[in-house]
Amino acid sequence: MGRWRWLAGGIVTVALFTACGGFPAIGDPVGEPLLPDLVPEPPVDLRIKPDGDRFDIRFSSTLVNVGEGDFVLRANRDSEEWQVEQEIWYSEGGNELRATDAEMVWGGDGHHHWHIKRVANYRLVALDEDGEPIEEDLGFDTKVGFCFYDSSHEMSFGAEEAVYELESCGDEDDLEIRMGMSIGWADVYGFGLPGQSIDITDLPDGSYRLWAEADIAEWFVEETRDNNVTWIDFEIVSRDDLRFAQLTDVGPSADD
């Protein structure tokens, strides 16, 4: 089977010949690599949720692929230890696998599938009187990682239908997994899912910034890393026994 991609240089055919394991075979690369480009969107759906004596700030997170190639990972294991490789296709045919230091982790918290550990990181800092971030981390999100698949078609380019499905993130006893995110598509995690939160119980009212960064460990090959960071600014306000988050500013997005 095959898939057609529209690129600046014309139409490129990517042949997905199936290997014995059910995944596309690896062939000699010809031309230029079609690299992905992971961009975090500013967090949305910001809200503060009480949990007994604790307050968590919750948010939805999104990673978008705005590159010229799909973001595809293969992982396999002989026993407990996974080896993760990035699958890269080329403009005139063929592909290659590049070894990474990425780590796999089982969700087991409502995300019952395999994830790439800490691909996107969310951290909270305070803002000073001039609205500038004070680089002392006050909290991190509790999310274990991302399982990549085509969750939402965010951009005006790319395949109309999803190519990579949630099922590609695998079952707990799988020994081989291939997950990915198509050009122009995003992986979205809603605020109600486990891990989309930071404990703010001990933080006073005031101004804060929530940073979002993709591939902070630089495990993967991308077109650029210049767009791997974004943010939102907000105020924490308390009234009676409740706390609220009021959005004040938003950082760059995948459309910028």
Backbone bond lengths (Angstrom), bond angles and torsions (degrees), N, CA, C in turn:
res aa  C-N    CA-C-N  psi(-1)  N-CA   C-N-CA  omega(-1)  CA-C   N-CA-C  phi
1 M - - - 1.443 - - 1.516 109.28 -
2 G 1.307 119.55 167.37 1.453 121.21 -177.04 1.501 110.70 -146.04
3 R 1.342 114.60 168.86 1.442 121.14 178.09 1.515 107.87 -139.52
4 W 1.363 117.10 137.52 1.457 121.78 -179.88 1.517 109.96 -101.47
5 R 1.326 115.60 136.09 1.455 120.49 178.49 1.515 109.25 -124.73
6 W 1.326 115.12 134.65 1.464 120.52 174.16 1.519 108.65 -90.65
7 L 1.331 115.21 120.87 1.452 120.78 177.52 1.529 109.31 -126.49
8 A 1.345 116.06 170.74 1.454 120.04 -176.67 1.529 111.57 -59.32
9 G 1.320 117.80 -32.58 1.447 120.51 -177.19 1.508 113.93 -87.08
10 G 1.306 119.15 0.78 1.459 121.05 -179.95 1.500 111.43 130.54
11 I 1.336 116.39 -158.49 1.455 121.75 -179.53 1.519 109.04 -95.96
12 V 1.304 116.50 129.96 1.448 121.21 179.28 1.512 108.79 -117.19
13 T 1.318 117.36 131.10 1.457 121.78 176.78 1.514 108.99 -94.85
14 V 1.321 116.09 126.70 1.455 120.64 175.56 1.511 107.96 -110.83
15 A 1.306 116.73 110.69 1.462 120.53 -177.84 1.514 109.53 -87.19
16 L 1.312 116.40 124.52 1.454 121.69 -178.57 1.523 108.99 -104.59
17 F 1.346 117.10 74.27 1.443 120.25 179.25 1.520 109.19 -75.63
18 T 1.293 116.81 130.30 1.454 122.25 -172.01 1.519 111.32 -81.23
19 A 1.321 115.61 130.03 1.456 121.65 174.68 1.518 109.25 -82.76
20 C 1.324 115.17 174.05 1.470 118.99 -176.22 1.512 111.25 -62.43
21 G 1.342 117.87 -26.51 1.453 120.33 -179.99 1.512 113.38 -81.97
22 G 1.331 117.78 0.36 1.448 120.66 179.48 1.507 113.82 95.01
23 F 1.336 118.46 -4.62 1.452 122.50 178.92 1.525 109.54 -103.63
24 P 1.343 118.16 158.99 1.467 120.31 177.28 1.524 111.71 -56.63
25 A 1.335 115.30 140.44 1.455 120.40 179.04 1.524 110.20 -71.60
26 I 1.323 116.42 157.83 1.447 122.31 176.99 1.522 108.75 -95.45
27 G 1.352 115.80 126.10 1.458 121.13 -179.49 1.504 111.54 -125.69
28 D 1.333 116.55 165.49 1.460 120.73 -177.70 1.527 110.69 -60.43
29 P 1.336 118.29 125.09 1.472 120.74 -179.15 1.525 111.80 -74.26
30 V 1.336 115.63 138.93 1.464 121.79 178.99 1.531 108.09 -132.58
31 G 1.335 117.29 133.88 1.459 120.77 179.41 1.518 112.02 94.07
32 E 1.318 115.60 -147.62 1.458 121.67 -177.41 1.529 110.85 -103.32
33 P 1.338 117.55 145.77 1.465 119.10 177.73 1.528 111.63 -67.34
34 L 1.323 115.91 137.86 1.467 122.02 176.61 1.525 106.91 -96.15
35 L 1.319 115.42 95.86 1.458 120.17 -170.98 1.523 111.47 -90.53
36 P 1.330 116.59 146.49 1.467 120.23 172.07 1.511 110.37 -77.78
37 D 1.310 116.31 172.96 1.464 122.60 176.45 1.520 107.30 -147.61
38 L 1.326 116.75 103.27 1.463 122.22 -177.29 1.527 110.06 -85.22
39 V 1.329 115.36 124.73 1.465 121.14 -179.80 1.529 109.14 -126.77
40 P 1.329 118.59 123.84 1.461 119.85 174.33 1.526 110.65 -79.52
41 E 1.310 116.67 134.36 1.461 120.54 171.54 1.530 109.12 -81.24
42 P 1.334 118.20 151.69 1.464 118.77 172.85 1.533 110.11 -56.88
43 P 1.325 117.73 136.07 1.462 119.48 178.28 1.529 111.85 -55.65
44 V 1.322 116.29 146.24 1.469 122.13 179.60 1.535 108.84 -128.73
45 D 1.343 115.20 179.66 1.474 121.52 178.58 1.525 111.57 58.45
46 L 1.326 116.43 36.34 1.462 121.01 -176.97 1.521 110.37 -67.14
47 R 1.332 116.56 130.57 1.463 121.31 178.67 1.521 109.55 -159.40
48 I 1.320 115.91 154.59 1.462 121.65 178.11 1.522 108.15 -108.34
49 K 1.326 114.60 127.24 1.459 120.24 -175.36 1.528 109.69 -117.90
50 P 1.340 117.50 125.29 1.465 119.59 174.74 1.524 110.96 -76.13
51 D 1.330 115.69 144.31 1.460 121.89 176.79 1.519 107.44 -141.30
52 G 1.341 115.53 86.17 1.457 120.00 -172.51 1.513 109.60 67.49
53 D 1.338 117.47 -123.40 1.458 122.13 177.72 1.529 111.90 -88.67
54 R 1.296 117.00 6.22 1.466 121.93 -175.02 1.527 110.79 -110.66
55 F 1.342 115.18 148.55 1.463 121.11 174.03 1.525 108.89 -121.54
56 D 1.319 116.09 129.82 1.461 122.19 175.39 1.519 109.58 -115.42
57 I 1.319 116.55 138.97 1.453 119.33 169.43 1.522 107.52 -94.71
58 R 1.329 115.22 126.60 1.458 121.60 -175.11 1.524 109.56 -113.53
59 F 1.329 116.22 155.07 1.459 121.04 -177.00 1.525 109.52 -161.63
60 S 1.330 115.33 159.05 1.458 121.76 173.28 1.524 108.67 -98.26
61 S 1.337 115.93 142.97 1.461 120.60 -177.41 1.525 110.56 -125.70
62 T 1.334 115.02 149.23 1.461 121.30 -176.39 1.521 110.14 -143.19
63 L 1.341 116.03 135.06 1.456 122.54 169.11 1.521 108.31 -115.25
64 V 1.339 117.05 132.88 1.461 122.42 -177.84 1.529 109.35 -118.38
65 N 1.328 116.22 141.88 1.457 121.29 174.46 1.532 109.00 -100.41
66 V 1.328 117.23 107.85 1.464 121.71 -178.99 1.529 111.37 -107.95
67 G 1.333 117.75 15.79 1.455 121.31 -177.51 1.517 113.28 -83.66
68 E 1.333 115.73 -172.21 1.459 122.18 178.31 1.519 112.30 -92.99
69 G 1.322 117.16 -3.81 1.454 120.72 179.60 1.510 111.60 -135.78
70 D 1.318 116.41 154.96 1.459 120.97 175.68 1.532 109.91 -64.34
71 F 1.327 115.61 150.06 1.458 121.06 172.41 1.530 106.55 -94.60
72 V 1.313 117.03 109.69 1.461 121.64 -173.19 1.524 109.66 -130.13
73 L 1.316 115.83 132.14 1.458 121.99 177.46 1.519 110.34 -123.53
74 R 1.318 115.01 139.81 1.456 121.35 171.18 1.520 108.37 -115.14
75 A 1.302 116.37 140.42 1.463 121.05 177.78 1.518 108.67 -136.04
76 N 1.324 116.39 138.66 1.456 120.56 176.02 1.518 109.17 -144.23
77 R 1.294 115.18 159.15 1.462 120.16 -178.90 1.524 109.00 -148.90
78 D 1.341 114.60 146.81 1.460 120.49 173.95 1.526 110.20 -91.39
79 S 1.324 115.57 -28.33 1.473 120.14 178.70 1.509 108.17 -141.41
80 E 1.350 117.98 -108.53 1.455 121.24 -177.88 1.518 113.03 -96.31
81 E 1.324 118.12 -22.24 1.453 120.97 -172.89 1.523 111.26 -94.57
82 W 1.337 115.13 125.80 1.460 121.30 -179.00 1.524 110.79 -89.34
83 Q 1.327 115.96 146.48 1.456 123.00 167.30 1.527 107.09 -114.52
84 V 1.341 116.26 123.98 1.464 121.72 -175.94 1.521 109.54 -109.96
85 E 1.334 115.81 130.03 1.459 121.69 178.69 1.525 109.58 -126.13
86 Q 1.329 115.69 147.63 1.453 120.93 175.99 1.525 108.96 -96.01
87 E 1.329 114.86 129.64 1.464 121.38 -179.10 1.532 108.44 -94.28
88 I 1.324 116.83 122.46 1.470 121.64 -176.56 1.513 109.60 -122.81
89 W 1.330 116.17 127.49 1.461 122.33 177.93 1.516 110.23 -98.20
90 Y 1.345 115.55 160.01 1.458 121.56 -174.51 1.526 111.42 -118.92
91 S 1.340 115.55 156.25 1.458 121.85 -170.47 1.524 113.60 -64.39
92 E 1.323 117.46 -29.39 1.463 120.28 -177.59 1.518 112.54 -114.18
93 G 1.317 115.93 16.26 1.456 120.32 175.61 1.512 113.19 117.99
94 G 1.309 115.20 158.84 1.449 120.74 178.53 1.520 112.92 82.19
95 N 1.306 115.45 173.40 1.454 121.58 -177.10 1.516 109.69 -159.15
96 E 1.317 115.68 175.63 1.457 121.11 177.41 1.518 109.43 -150.61
97 L 1.317 115.72 161.92 1.454 122.55 173.49 1.520 108.86 -112.15
98 R 1.330 115.77 130.05 1.460 120.19 177.48 1.521 109.06 -113.59
99 A 1.337 115.83 127.62 1.464 120.62 -179.57 1.517 110.43 -65.35
100 T 1.330 116.94 144.46 1.458 123.23 177.01 1.518 109.76 -129.99
101 D 1.317 115.83 167.59 1.468 121.85 173.17 1.525 111.33 -97.35
102 A 1.332 116.64 10.47 1.464 120.53 -177.47 1.521 110.89 -60.85
103 E 1.315 115.29 147.59 1.463 121.96 -178.10 1.520 110.53 -113.89
104 M 1.319 115.10 141.02 1.459 121.70 176.33 1.522 109.29 -96.07
105 V 1.345 115.78 146.75 1.461 120.39 176.54 1.528 108.14 -145.43
106 W 1.322 116.12 140.28 1.460 121.59 177.80 1.528 109.07 -79.84
107 G 1.342 116.74 132.16 1.460 120.93 -178.28 1.515 112.16 -60.63
108 G 1.327 116.05 -70.00 1.446 121.28 174.25 1.513 115.70 62.75
109 D 1.363 118.59 13.73 1.458 121.19 -176.63 1.526 110.70 -130.19
110 G 1.319 114.89 26.20 1.455 120.53 -171.01 1.520 110.44 111.97
111 H 1.341 116.07 -23.45 1.469 122.26 169.58 1.528 106.91 -96.07
112 H 1.300 118.26 82.30 1.455 120.52 -173.09 1.523 111.07 -85.95
113 H 1.336 114.83 67.64 1.459 121.65 176.16 1.530 107.51 -165.27
114 W 1.317 116.02 176.95 1.455 120.98 -177.78 1.527 111.06 -82.78
115 H 1.341 115.32 146.40 1.463 122.88 179.62 1.530 109.54 -128.16
116 I 1.325 115.00 156.60 1.460 121.15 165.32 1.526 106.79 -89.22
117 K 1.308 116.09 121.63 1.459 121.61 -170.73 1.527 112.43 -64.75
118 R 1.333 115.88 127.41 1.460 124.28 169.70 1.530 113.44 51.77
119 V 1.328 117.90 44.31 1.466 120.66 175.17 1.523 110.48 -66.77
120 A 1.315 116.89 -38.32 1.461 121.52 175.45 1.525 108.65 -119.54
121 N 1.326 115.67 137.20 1.451 121.41 -178.47 1.521 110.28 -120.50
122 Y 1.325 116.12 140.49 1.466 122.33 179.36 1.527 107.63 -126.71
123 R 1.332 115.66 124.06 1.459 119.37 -177.69 1.524 109.64 -136.24
124 L 1.308 114.64 151.65 1.460 122.27 -173.69 1.522 109.90 -111.45
125 V 1.336 115.97 132.89 1.465 121.65 174.26 1.522 108.77 -133.27
126 A 1.324 116.46 161.79 1.461 121.30 175.66 1.526 110.19 -86.97
127 L 1.341 116.25 159.57 1.460 122.41 173.56 1.525 109.13 -108.65
128 D 1.354 115.92 143.56 1.458 118.90 178.82 1.536 110.59 -83.69
129 E 1.328 116.74 -172.71 1.460 121.18 -175.88 1.528 112.73 -63.24
130 D 1.339 116.62 -23.53 1.460 121.17 179.25 1.520 112.55 -93.55
131 G 1.339 117.23 6.47 1.449 120.85 -179.62 1.514 114.46 78.80
132 E 1.352 117.01 14.85 1.458 121.54 179.27 1.533 109.99 -94.78
133 P 1.344 117.17 142.06 1.469 119.29 -178.42 1.518 112.92 -69.26
134 I 1.319 115.82 137.80 1.458 123.25 173.04 1.521 106.57 -94.49
135 E 1.322 116.41 114.80 1.467 119.38 -169.48 1.530 112.72 -79.03
136 E 1.310 114.42 59.30 1.467 121.38 169.56 1.515 106.67 -123.37
137 D 1.321 115.84 114.64 1.458 120.16 -175.36 1.521 110.62 -68.24
138 L 1.331 115.65 127.77 1.462 121.98 -179.26 1.520 112.46 -103.23
139 G 1.323 116.92 -9.04 1.456 119.85 179.46 1.506 110.93 172.49
140 F 1.333 115.55 155.33 1.459 123.10 178.52 1.522 108.83 -125.57
141 D 1.334 115.12 153.91 1.462 117.45 173.94 1.520 109.58 -67.19
142 T 1.324 116.31 157.96 1.461 121.12 -176.29 1.527 112.67 -98.18
143 K 1.330 116.65 8.22 1.465 120.93 -176.97 1.534 110.52 -67.34
144 V 1.350 116.36 136.87 1.462 119.61 -178.35 1.516 111.85 -77.74
145 G 1.320 119.03 -32.31 1.449 120.10 -177.16 1.514 111.63 169.07
146 F 1.325 114.92 -170.55 1.461 122.18 -179.30 1.515 109.82 -116.43
147 C 1.334 116.10 133.64 1.463 122.48 163.68 1.525 105.48 -98.53
148 F 1.322 117.49 118.04 1.454 120.40 -173.37 1.527 111.91 -87.00
149 Y 1.337 114.32 128.54 1.464 120.79 171.04 1.528 107.47 -161.51
150 D 1.340 116.16 169.86 1.467 121.36 -177.76 1.524 109.61 -80.33
151 S 1.322 115.00 93.27 1.461 120.85 -176.83 1.520 112.26 -88.55
152 S 1.361 116.51 -40.08 1.466 120.44 -175.70 1.521 109.38 -149.54
153 H 1.348 116.59 134.33 1.470 120.64 177.22 1.527 107.81 -85.48
154 E 1.336 116.25 97.30 1.456 122.24 -170.21 1.524 113.50 -88.09
155 M 1.340 117.77 -28.91 1.453 121.34 -171.24 1.527 110.62 -107.31
156 S 1.341 116.10 169.12 1.460 121.23 -178.39 1.520 112.33 -82.70
157 F 1.319 118.37 -1.36 1.458 122.54 179.43 1.521 109.17 -120.76
158 G 1.328 115.50 171.20 1.454 120.53 -179.99 1.513 112.80 98.42
159 A 1.322 116.54 172.19 1.460 122.91 -177.59 1.522 110.99 -59.71
160 E 1.331 116.34 141.17 1.467 120.99 179.67 1.519 111.60 -71.22
161 E 1.322 117.06 -33.55 1.461 121.46 -178.74 1.520 110.12 -109.40
162 A 1.318 115.65 148.35 1.459 121.09 178.51 1.527 110.70 -61.04
163 V 1.318 115.74 138.46 1.461 122.18 177.75 1.526 110.30 -102.98
164 Y 1.324 117.02 -42.91 1.465 122.28 -177.89 1.528 109.01 -102.28
165 E 1.316 116.39 122.22 1.465 122.46 -174.86 1.519 110.52 -101.46
166 L 1.334 115.31 162.13 1.465 121.25 178.48 1.522 111.68 -56.95
167 E 1.324 116.94 -33.83 1.464 120.80 -178.30 1.525 112.25 -61.03
168 S 1.354 116.89 -22.13 1.462 119.65 -178.66 1.528 111.99 -68.67
169 C 1.337 117.57 -12.88 1.462 120.76 178.66 1.514 112.69 -75.74
170 G 1.328 116.86 -9.10 1.451 120.77 166.72 1.513 116.80 85.76
171 D 1.333 113.39 169.11 1.457 123.36 175.69 1.526 109.85 -104.90
172 E 1.319 115.48 165.07 1.462 119.93 -171.94 1.524 113.34 -60.17
173 D 1.324 118.37 -32.80 1.458 121.01 -176.77 1.529 113.51 -94.59
174 D 1.335 118.60 6.07 1.462 120.93 178.93 1.526 111.08 -65.18
175 L 1.324 115.28 146.50 1.456 121.50 176.94 1.527 112.17 -107.19
176 E 1.329 116.75 -9.91 1.458 121.61 -177.86 1.521 109.11 -146.22
177 I 1.322 116.94 132.36 1.468 121.97 -176.42 1.526 108.47 -139.12
178 R 1.320 115.98 143.56 1.469 121.77 171.82 1.527 107.43 -134.23
179 M 1.324 116.62 114.24 1.464 122.00 -179.34 1.522 109.12 -123.72
180 G 1.333 117.51 158.26 1.450 117.85 -179.05 1.516 113.43 -167.72
181 M 1.326 114.40 176.42 1.459 122.29 178.18 1.527 108.13 -141.18
182 S 1.332 115.59 123.02 1.454 121.12 -175.08 1.523 112.05 -72.01
183 I 1.323 115.46 163.07 1.459 121.94 172.75 1.527 109.28 -57.01
184 G 1.324 116.38 131.68 1.462 121.01 176.61 1.517 114.73 80.57
185 W 1.330 116.97 -1.02 1.468 120.64 -178.80 1.524 110.38 -105.77
186 A 1.332 115.03 163.99 1.462 121.64 -177.00 1.518 110.55 -131.58
187 D 1.320 114.05 156.51 1.459 122.42 170.65 1.524 106.73 -108.99
188 V 1.338 117.08 119.55 1.463 122.70 -171.86 1.530 110.00 -115.74
189 Y 1.331 115.89 132.40 1.461 122.10 175.04 1.525 108.46 -120.57
190 G 1.323 116.39 115.69 1.451 121.24 -177.93 1.519 113.35 -73.73
191 F 1.329 115.85 157.67 1.467 121.73 -176.05 1.522 112.70 -62.71
192 G 1.326 117.59 -21.64 1.456 119.90 -178.59 1.508 114.59 -81.72
193 L 1.329 117.59 -9.15 1.460 121.22 -179.16 1.522 111.08 -79.49
194 P 1.325 118.02 154.51 1.464 120.66 177.35 1.523 111.20 -58.82
195 G 1.321 116.10 140.91 1.454 121.35 174.69 1.506 115.57 93.83
196 Q 1.334 117.44 -10.81 1.475 119.51 -177.43 1.531 110.16 -90.12
197 S 1.329 117.01 55.52 1.461 119.28 -174.07 1.520 111.29 -157.56
198 I 1.350 114.81 158.84 1.457 123.46 173.59 1.520 107.75 -136.16
199 D 1.313 116.60 136.23 1.462 122.60 179.52 1.532 109.41 -74.50
200 I 1.352 116.92 120.03 1.472 121.01 179.22 1.526 111.30 -118.62
201 T 1.315 117.43 17.80 1.462 121.84 -173.92 1.529 112.42 -52.07
202 D 1.309 117.60 -42.80 1.461 121.42 -173.91 1.527 113.37 -94.36
203 L 1.331 117.39 5.35 1.463 119.50 -179.54 1.522 110.45 -88.01
204 P 1.333 117.42 136.52 1.467 119.96 177.73 1.524 111.35 -76.40
205 D 1.323 116.83 164.87 1.462 119.80 171.68 1.529 109.09 -58.44
206 G 1.323 115.53 148.21 1.454 119.40 -179.76 1.507 111.80 156.02
207 S 1.339 116.26 -166.19 1.461 123.56 -175.19 1.520 110.42 -100.70
208 Y 1.339 115.76 136.35 1.458 121.19 -175.13 1.526 110.33 -140.86
209 R 1.334 114.45 159.82 1.461 121.54 173.13 1.520 109.13 -125.26
210 L 1.335 115.86 134.45 1.452 122.45 174.25 1.526 107.77 -105.80
211 W 1.335 116.36 108.76 1.450 122.14 178.87 1.523 110.57 -82.92
212 A 1.328 117.24 144.81 1.459 123.44 172.30 1.517 107.87 -128.12
213 E 1.317 117.32 128.14 1.470 120.81 -178.37 1.516 110.11 -137.21
214 A 1.342 115.78 135.63 1.461 122.33 178.86 1.524 110.39 -97.15
215 D 1.326 115.53 139.93 1.467 123.21 174.19 1.520 112.46 48.16
216 I 1.321 115.97 55.77 1.461 121.48 -177.68 1.532 111.72 -63.81
217 A 1.352 116.98 -25.77 1.464 121.10 179.40 1.526 112.45 -85.06
218 E 1.347 116.97 -4.68 1.464 122.60 -179.71 1.529 111.45 56.59
219 W 1.324 115.59 48.31 1.453 121.54 177.94 1.524 112.68 -76.95
220 F 1.348 117.36 -29.00 1.454 120.08 -166.70 1.519 112.54 -115.33
221 V 1.333 114.89 156.83 1.459 121.95 176.66 1.528 108.25 -87.91
222 E 1.335 116.62 126.85 1.459 122.55 179.01 1.526 109.74 -132.15
223 E 1.336 115.95 166.29 1.459 120.43 174.78 1.527 110.72 -62.18
224 T 1.324 117.23 -41.58 1.460 122.31 -179.92 1.519 109.42 -156.66
225 R 1.339 115.39 156.21 1.462 121.10 173.32 1.528 111.27 -108.80
226 D 1.323 115.87 4.13 1.465 120.13 -177.11 1.522 112.63 -66.71
227 N 1.342 117.52 -18.45 1.466 121.10 -177.74 1.526 112.41 -114.17
228 N 1.325 117.01 25.82 1.470 120.57 -174.89 1.527 113.84 -87.01
229 V 1.347 117.32 -0.70 1.460 120.23 -176.27 1.529 110.10 -129.65
230 T 1.321 116.31 138.23 1.460 122.08 170.36 1.524 108.84 -146.96
231 W 1.339 117.78 -173.42 1.468 119.96 -173.51 1.516 110.41 -168.87
232 I 1.334 114.54 167.55 1.460 122.94 164.96 1.526 108.03 -135.70
233 D 1.344 115.98 146.94 1.462 122.16 173.40 1.523 108.92 -107.85
234 F 1.323 115.86 145.78 1.466 119.65 -178.77 1.527 110.34 -157.45
235 E 1.304 114.41 163.95 1.464 122.52 176.07 1.523 109.34 -108.13
236 I 1.329 116.27 137.84 1.464 121.52 168.50 1.527 107.42 -96.35
237 V 1.326 115.02 124.59 1.469 121.56 -177.67 1.524 108.47 -127.77
238 S 1.333 116.72 132.94 1.470 121.74 178.27 1.520 110.58 -108.71
239 R 1.335 115.08 137.13 1.463 121.69 173.94 1.520 107.83 -138.07
240 D 1.313 115.71 120.33 1.464 121.36 -176.15 1.526 108.57 56.21
241 D 1.321 117.21 -122.89 1.462 120.46 -178.77 1.525 112.49 -100.13
242 L 1.320 117.20 12.87 1.462 121.29 -177.50 1.526 110.64 -114.15
243 R 1.343 115.40 157.32 1.458 121.18 175.81 1.526 108.17 -129.34
244 F 1.340 115.42 147.22 1.462 120.77 -175.99 1.526 109.71 -132.26
245 A 1.329 115.30 153.05 1.458 122.13 174.65 1.519 108.52 -113.94
246 Q 1.331 116.58 122.45 1.459 121.92 -179.31 1.532 108.85 -114.44
247 L 1.335 116.28 113.62 1.458 122.21 -177.77 1.522 110.92 -65.65
248 T 1.343 117.58 135.30 1.463 121.13 -179.59 1.522 113.33 -121.39
249 D 1.319 118.58 -26.51 1.471 120.35 -179.01 1.523 109.37 -160.32
250 V 1.346 115.29 157.02 1.465 120.99 -175.58 1.522 109.18 -134.22
251 G 1.326 116.41 137.44 1.451 122.32 179.58 1.514 112.74 -82.97
252 P 1.352 117.66 -172.18 1.461 122.64 -176.93 1.524 112.08 -64.99
253 S 1.361 114.92 153.53 1.459 121.10 178.99 1.524 109.93 -124.77
254 A 1.312 116.06 178.33 1.469 121.14 -177.64 1.515 112.17 -63.92
255 D 1.325 118.64 -23.12 1.474 122.47 179.26 1.517 113.18 -77.79
256 D 1.344 117.42 -16.02 1.462 121.03 -175.21 1.537 111.52 -76.93
